[in-house]
Amino acid sequence: MNFYDVLDELNEENKGMAVNPYAYKKEGKWYEGFISIDYLNKNYGQYSTAEEMINATESEGLKLYFAWLRDKGILN
């Protein structure tokens, strides 16, 4: 999977980045931020489903992010 094919890049100033509603957690609350599309391609591009990506990470934020992408219909 190439995340550039399914994610919307931000403006020119933040090229190569996509919105992530689970970018960081502070005092028990998740905050929106950005995630590198290159990072996603490098570390999760070999997977084809959100479930595979969720199972491939220990990061709570990434698990939530991949589930969010699945729920929005961006990933299977």
ChimeraX commands (.cxc) that place a marker at each C-alpha (Angstrom):
marker #1 position 0.00,0.00,0.00 radius 0.5
marker #1 position 1.15,3.49,-0.77 radius 0.5
marker #1 position -0.31,5.90,1.76 radius 0.5
marker #1 position 0.18,8.79,-0.69 radius 0.5
marker #1 position -2.59,7.16,-2.75 radius 0.5
marker #1 position -5.15,7.17,0.07 radius 0.5
marker #1 position -4.29,10.08,2.39 radius 0.5
marker #1 position -4.71,13.78,1.72 radius 0.5
marker #1 position -1.48,15.70,2.09 radius 0.5
marker #1 position -1.59,18.97,3.97 radius 0.5
marker #1 position -0.66,22.27,2.38 radius 0.5
marker #1 position 2.72,22.97,0.76 radius 0.5
marker #1 position 4.18,24.03,4.11 radius 0.5
marker #1 position 3.43,20.59,5.52 radius 0.5
marker #1 position 3.97,18.52,2.39 radius 0.5
marker #1 position 4.27,14.81,3.06 radius 0.5
marker #1 position 2.18,15.05,6.22 radius 0.5
marker #1 position -1.40,13.96,6.91 radius 0.5
marker #1 position -3.83,14.77,9.73 radius 0.5
marker #1 position -3.76,12.38,12.67 radius 0.5
marker #1 position -6.47,12.84,15.32 radius 0.5
marker #1 position -4.39,10.70,17.68 radius 0.5
marker #1 position -1.04,12.44,17.29 radius 0.5
marker #1 position -0.36,12.75,21.00 radius 0.5
marker #1 position -1.96,12.19,24.37 radius 0.5
marker #1 position -1.75,14.60,27.27 radius 0.5
marker #1 position -3.40,14.07,30.64 radius 0.5
marker #1 position -5.53,11.26,29.23 radius 0.5
marker #1 position -6.85,13.22,26.22 radius 0.5
marker #1 position -5.88,12.66,22.56 radius 0.5
marker #1 position -4.94,15.67,20.44 radius 0.5
marker #1 position -4.88,16.15,16.69 radius 0.5
marker #1 position -1.62,16.67,14.90 radius 0.5
marker #1 position 0.24,15.34,11.87 radius 0.5
marker #1 position 1.84,12.10,10.78 radius 0.5
marker #1 position 4.49,11.58,8.12 radius 0.5
marker #1 position 3.22,9.73,5.08 radius 0.5
marker #1 position 6.79,8.57,4.38 radius 0.5
marker #1 position 6.91,7.06,7.90 radius 0.5
marker #1 position 3.66,5.20,7.26 radius 0.5
marker #1 position 4.92,3.90,3.90 radius 0.5
marker #1 position 8.23,2.77,5.37 radius 0.5
marker #1 position 6.79,1.01,8.41 radius 0.5
marker #1 position 3.30,-0.09,7.34 radius 0.5
marker #1 position 3.25,0.02,3.54 radius 0.5
marker #1 position 3.73,-3.74,3.31 radius 0.5
marker #1 position 0.30,-4.34,4.89 radius 0.5
marker #1 position -2.99,-4.18,3.02 radius 0.5
marker #1 position -5.58,-3.91,5.80 radius 0.5
marker #1 position -6.07,-1.77,8.87 radius 0.5
marker #1 position -6.21,-4.91,11.02 radius 0.5
marker #1 position -2.75,-5.98,9.84 radius 0.5
marker #1 position -1.41,-2.51,10.64 radius 0.5
marker #1 position -3.05,-2.49,14.06 radius 0.5
marker #1 position -1.51,-5.88,14.83 radius 0.5
marker #1 position 1.92,-4.68,13.64 radius 0.5
marker #1 position 2.25,-1.83,16.14 radius 0.5
marker #1 position 2.39,-1.51,19.89 radius 0.5
marker #1 position 1.57,2.21,19.73 radius 0.5
marker #1 position -1.85,3.01,21.18 radius 0.5
marker #1 position -2.07,6.14,19.04 radius 0.5
marker #1 position -1.27,4.29,15.81 radius 0.5
marker #1 position -3.78,1.56,16.64 radius 0.5
marker #1 position -6.44,4.26,17.05 radius 0.5
marker #1 position -5.28,6.03,13.89 radius 0.5
marker #1 position -5.49,2.90,11.74 radius 0.5
marker #1 position -8.93,2.08,13.18 radius 0.5
marker #1 position -10.01,5.68,12.42 radius 0.5
marker #1 position -8.81,5.31,8.81 radius 0.5
marker #1 position -10.74,2.03,8.56 radius 0.5
marker #1 position -13.90,3.57,10.03 radius 0.5
marker #1 position -13.70,6.47,7.56 radius 0.5
marker #1 position -13.46,3.96,4.68 radius 0.5
marker #1 position -9.89,4.97,3.78 radius 0.5
marker #1 position -8.48,1.55,4.71 radius 0.5
marker #1 position -10.08,-1.88,4.55 radius 0.5
marker link #1:1,2 radius 0.2
marker link #1:2,3 radius 0.2
marker link #1:3,4 radius 0.2
marker link #1:4,5 radius 0.2
marker link #1:5,6 radius 0.2
marker link #1:6,7 radius 0.2
marker link #1:7,8 radius 0.2
marker link #1:8,9 radius 0.2
marker link #1:9,10 radius 0.2
marker link #1:10,11 radius 0.2
marker link #1:11,12 radius 0.2
marker link #1:12,13 radius 0.2
marker link #1:13,14 radius 0.2
marker link #1:14,15 radius 0.2
marker link #1:15,16 radius 0.2
marker link #1:16,17 radius 0.2
marker link #1:17,18 radius 0.2
marker link #1:18,19 radius 0.2
marker link #1:19,20 radius 0.2
marker link #1:20,21 radius 0.2
marker link #1:21,22 radius 0.2
marker link #1:22,23 radius 0.2
marker link #1:23,24 radius 0.2
marker link #1:24,25 radius 0.2
marker link #1:25,26 radius 0.2
marker link #1:26,27 radius 0.2
marker link #1:27,28 radius 0.2
marker link #1:28,29 radius 0.2
marker link #1:29,30 radius 0.2
marker link #1:30,31 radius 0.2
marker link #1:31,32 radius 0.2
marker link #1:32,33 radius 0.2
marker link #1:33,34 radius 0.2
marker link #1:34,35 radius 0.2
marker link #1:35,36 radius 0.2
marker link #1:36,37 radius 0.2
marker link #1:37,38 radius 0.2
marker link #1:38,39 radius 0.2
marker link #1:39,40 radius 0.2
marker link #1:40,41 radius 0.2
marker link #1:41,42 radius 0.2
marker link #1:42,43 radius 0.2
marker link #1:43,44 radius 0.2
marker link #1:44,45 radius 0.2
marker link #1:45,46 radius 0.2
marker link #1:46,47 radius 0.2
marker link #1:47,48 radius 0.2
marker link #1:48,49 radius 0.2
marker link #1:49,50 radius 0.2
marker link #1:50,51 radius 0.2
marker link #1:51,52 radius 0.2
marker link #1:52,53 radius 0.2
marker link #1:53,54 radius 0.2
marker link #1:54,55 radius 0.2
marker link #1:55,56 radius 0.2
marker link #1:56,57 radius 0.2
marker link #1:57,58 radius 0.2
marker link #1:58,59 radius 0.2
marker link #1:59,60 radius 0.2
marker link #1:60,61 radius 0.2
marker link #1:61,62 radius 0.2
marker link #1:62,63 radius 0.2
marker link #1:63,64 radius 0.2
marker link #1:64,65 radius 0.2
marker link #1:65,66 radius 0.2
marker link #1:66,67 radius 0.2
marker link #1:67,68 radius 0.2
marker link #1:68,69 radius 0.2
marker link #1:69,70 radius 0.2
marker link #1:70,71 radius 0.2
marker link #1:71,72 radius 0.2
marker link #1:72,73 radius 0.2
marker link #1:73,74 radius 0.2
marker link #1:74,75 radius 0.2
marker link #1:75,76 radius 0.2
view
